[in-house]
Amino acid sequence: MRIEIISTGDEIVTGLVVDTNAAWLSALLLEQGWQVRRRATVGDNLADLKAVLRESSERAEVVLVCGGLGPTADDLTAQAAAEAFDQPLTLFPDWLATMAERYASRGRTMAASNAKQAWLPQGCEILDNPVGTACGFVVSHPASQGQSRLFFTPGVPFEFKQMVREQVMPRLKALAGEATDTELRRFYTFGISESALSDRLDAAPWPSGIELGYRSSMPLIELKLIGHGASAADMDAAEARLLGEIAPWLVGRGNEEPASQILALLGARPLHLREGESRGALLAMCHFHPGLEAHFSHSLPADLMQLAVPAAPLSLTIGRAGPDGVPLLLCADGRQFGQTLKVSHPDPESGRRILAFAALDMLRRHLQGLPVLADYLTLTRTVRRQG
């Protein structure tokens, strides 16, 4: 199923508002095995809106359009859809009554301008909006590839997300049908570059119906095995091949973030953090752990051998940067595991996240019974401490 997303609004085109809706929607669709093919952003211009709607409808079976359904003069999406697909704007009295009832229930009188939100393309299907006045709607349009369906939603994020979950996703699953067997398997690596992974994984083609996708999300690289009608045996074989290449750097798999997976291994055990050079990046990854205690200090040593052992039974310490790099120390079950790593990254915040996850990976390896000090291709170890 070919899917495209259109985001509308001058505030998005000009950069005054970041388009988080499209990113969230793309990720949600990918979890279902549907990878968005194109995303477009267009301002509040009627001609531009009509053109992009027609273009997307000729390419895609499903077009998801976000924004421009409000009551003001610059909300032009419904008019653009009506004119683009020759379905004149028509009053939907049931939705007009719904809006009036909602205002009345709050002891307010509906503004006359809100009536505009009940004028929708003739013959469209209404998508209920239980938390706002802008209903969504679906327009079906005959296209060169068959039937194109365009789903229109408001741009207010909490309205948009609820409508997508409750109204759009069930309809997309029905469109995909039981015959469409798409499977997504996700894996996360740390300490190896995207180019190094490509050298290992892209030399030979994957089985028919299976593709491998990459997503860099500092400090991790996510790998996605996407099967389109592939058999379980082919997916299992592809996964075995993938794991055979990435095992030394694999830090998580599935839909849950690796940091959450690592902390889940702790159960209810308390964890003590001390941070210097990472400046809270480790706390940001661990903040939801119920047994967490964290401290930040500018005065932590830059020498691994001088990092003190906390009284806590389980602790992670990240010291200050020194000529040899940044020291990391794990103290667990009466033992100490330490290393000094050199991180070379042009963005300081990304460098701090790399340090934080390297410390968290030490904890993961300890909890899983692996050698605590891993060999990373993207980090240089200059000092080791173990005892």
KEDO-882514 format. One record per residue (C-alpha): y, z, x. Coordinates in steps of 0.001 Angstrom, whole numbers, padded with zeros to 6 digits, always signed. Example, Ala and Ser with C-alpha at 12.3 -4.5 7.8 and 13.67 -1.06 7.14 Angstrom:
2
-004500+007800+012300-001060+007140+013670
% end
This chain:
387
+000000+000000+000000+003258-001170+001588+006037+001403+001090+009733+001253+001918+012467+003888+001542+016118+003241+000699+018712+006004+001141+022109+005514-000454+025556+007018+000021+028648+006555+002177+028222+010112+003472+024866+009145+005020+026029+005815+006467+029054+007455+008089+027021+010325+009540+028789+013063+007590+025409+014014+006087+022098+013837+007953+019410+012018+005970+016757+014733+005919+015335+013461+002626+013951+010255+004121+012401+012070+007076+010762+014629+004791+009476+011930+002453+008068+009796+005278+006159+012801+006649+004860+013736+003179+003607+010197+002573+001950+010099+005980-000039+013216+005110-001550+011141+002297-002352+008331+004728+000553+006119+003619+002772+005067+006494+006256+003906+005509+006886+000376+006779+010686+000301+006614+013626+002604+005918+017083+001359+004994+020411+003128+004504+023186+001593+002431+026625+002808+001366+028186+003046-002080+028788-000674-002450+027393-002471-005494+026721-005817-003814+025007-004176-000828+022894-001981-003096+021743-004943-005192+020881-006958-002085+018799-004241-000418+016945-003471-003670+015998-007129-004104+014963-007489-000448+012732-004436-000442+011155-005302-003781+010069-008691-002387+008288-007056+000562+006927-003765-000717+004597-002688-003474+006475+000627-003666+010173+001235-002975+011491+004797-003022+015249+004965-003584+017161+008215-003023+020692+008996-004152+023531+007579-006223+022471+008867-009660+025349+011272-010242+028140+011132-012869+030991+009896-010645+032392+006406-010112+030777+006000-006683+027272+006676-008076+026190+003057-008450+022426+003047-008030+021460+002741-011716+023977-000097-012213+022729-001840-009066+019124-001647-010277+020087-002945-013709+021904-005951-012281+019436-006657-009473+016478-006918-011842+018180-008202-014999+017470-005020-016958+020865-004183-018558+022046-000600-018635+020887+000999-021865+021595+004428-023339+018557+006707-023321+019497+009181-026099+016624+011569-025363+017916+012212-021851+021469+012553-023134+020237+015232-025541+018295+016946-022754+021416+017216-020611+023483+018562-023507+020842+021179-024303+020748+022369-020687+024506+022825-020589+024432+024628-023931+021699+026987-022717+024061+028070-019929+026969+028537-022305+028800+025489-021003+030032+022217-022495+028785+019051-020875+031521+016914-019303+031983+013466-020763+031239+011897-017363+027673+013236-017468+026842+010765-020238+026776+008087-017524+023507+009620-016263+021759+008660-019510+022589+004945-019076+019613+003483-017230+018010+000054-016704+016460-001241-019892+012705-000708-020089+012527+001750-017182+010307+004831-017178+012168+008155-016949+011182+010702-014275+012001+014210-015428+014353+016349-013369+013781+019970-014447+016523+021391-012214+019402+018919-012529+021194+016458-014800+020223+013267-012935+016861+012052-014174+014906+009673-012019+013409+006437-013236+010899+003722-012353+011612-000008-012504+008771-002529-012323+009628-005950-010930+007426-009037-010494+007546-010054-006837+005942-012603-004545+003235-010128-003464+002516-009022-007027+004144-006141-008840+006780-004043-007082+007596-000595-008413+010857+001062-007501+011160+004841-007881+014721+006171-008133+015509+009838-007438+018686+011917-007011+019800+012814-003503+020293+016587-003882+017473+017814-001615+015953+020535-003817+016054+018244-006872+014708+015313-004871+011797+017248-003352+010678+018775-006628+010813+015403-008351+008839+013729-005555+006110+016369-005677+005833+016574-009470+006748+013072-010638+006430+010529-007839+003347+011604-005872+000977+011675-008893+002090+008156-009818+001618+006881-006273-001898+008309-006150-002683+006589-009435-001322+003314-008046-003388+003650-004882-006492+004249-007005-009837+005621-006011-010748+002398-004214-008121+002931-001543-009806+005150+000997-007171+006180+003541-007770+009067+005933-005421+010721+008412-006496+012959+011293-003822+014615+013445-004045+015939+017004-001436+017555+019268-001189+017411+023054+000912+019260+025618+001442+018633+029315+000825+014897+029310+003346+012105+028722+003251+009516+025965+002919+006729+028541-000013+008466+030239-001699+008840+026851-001110+005168+026139-002748+004201+029432-005830+006172+028433-006000+005275+024755-004653+001759+024301-006689-000139+026869-009393-001002+024323-008928-001758+020602-009887+000762+017961-012516-000134+015339-011462-002363+012472-009511-000429+009858-008505+002336+012293-005182+002611+014071-003727+005178+016458-000140+006337+016100+002065+008401+018423+004909+010800+017626+006842+012654+020292+008094+016012+019006+009294+018019+021985+007426+019692+023570+004338+018088+021991+002997+014617+021373+001216+014124+018081-001561+011558+017825-002555+010209+014416-005858+008496+013706-005298+006538+010500-008270+004962+008782-007744+002315+006106-011052+001976+004300-012912+002942+007480-016300+004579+007159-016805+008245+007988-019038+007216+010895-016314+004971+012348-013703+007716+011956-015983+010251+013627-016677+007832+016490-012960+007150+016921-012231+010886+016930-014933+011497+019539-013450+008785+021743-009964+010225+021325-011041+013792+022096-012961+012595+025139-009686+011354+026609-007261+014098+025544-009410+017269+025672-007632+018825+028710-004290+018662+026907-005355+019221+023281-003502+022221+021795-004030+021779+018051-005325+019577+015282-004776+019187+011548-001626+019526+009456-000561+022968+010675+001821+023253+013607+000048+024225+016867+002184+027347+017321+000974+028603+013939-002617+027791+014861-002321+029742+018107-000791+032804+016457-003493+032717+013781-005990+033393+016561-004280+036760+017088-004951+038001+013584-003103+041302+013187-002870+042059+016939+000689+042848+018084+002411+040566+020587+005245+041580+022943+007664+038918+024240+010204+039114+027052+012363+036051+027630+014812+035006+030302+015170+031302+031057+013713+030252+027688+016561+032087+025873+014716+032746+022630+012731+029497+022410+009462+031449+022501+010675+033815+019797+011569+030787+017635+007964+029608+017860+006490+033051+017135+009022+034696+014799+006737+034703+011754+003959+036694+013477+003897+040111+011738+003133+042100+014879+005905+040643+017027+008284+042522+019322+010727+040438+021359+013439+041047+023966+015853+038825+025874+017242+039687+029295+019355+037859+031884+018052+040215+034578+014348+039321+034586+013143+038354+038085+012804+034749+039212+009867+035761+041434+006517+035785+039640+005210+038613+041827+008135+040817+040809+007653+040452+037046+006725+043882+035745+003726+044451+033486+004887+045727+030052+003217+048748+028481+002156+046592+025514-001537+045590+025476-000687+041911+024918+002508+040338+026246+004134+037114+027368+007031+037115+029832+009239+034202+030888+011480+035071+033840+014613+033482+035265+014746+030132+037059+014491+030300+040825+014002+027856+043706+010282+027615+042953+010733+027175+039187+010354+029585+036256+007700+032335+036276+005454+032902+033238+003215+035951+032901+000503+036755+030361-000808+040327+030288-003872+040728+028102-006785+043134+027947-005800+044787+031210-005573+041507+033140-002636+039498+034431-002319+035716+034487+000820+034168+035902+002239+030891+037132+005569+029487+038216+006331+026078+036736+008943+023499+037621+010327+021792+034536+012321+018612+035003+014043+017504+031795+017606+016219+031262+018035+018204+028032+018240+021987+028652+017071+022884+025139+013986+020690+025515+013306+022310+028876+013367+025741+027264+010941+024605+024559+008594+023286+027224+008620+026651+028984+008050+028502+025716+005076+026399+024721+003589+026624+028219+003601+030411+027803+002119+030121+024321-000559+027793+025657-001555+030455+028200-002146+032793+025268-004142+030136+023393-006382+029467+026336-007034+033169+026849-007895+033702+023192-010241+030714+023205-012028+031801+026373-010671+028931+028500-009156+029117+031996-005673+030466+031307-003857+028245+033808-004138+024627+032701-003492+021566+034825-000585+019678+033275+000488+016178+034301+004137+016729+033356+004634+020153+034997+004305+021279+038594+002820+024705+039363+004231+026262+042529+002920+029838+042351-000214+031374+040804-000946+035017+039960-004189+036323+038552-005884+039687+038524
% end
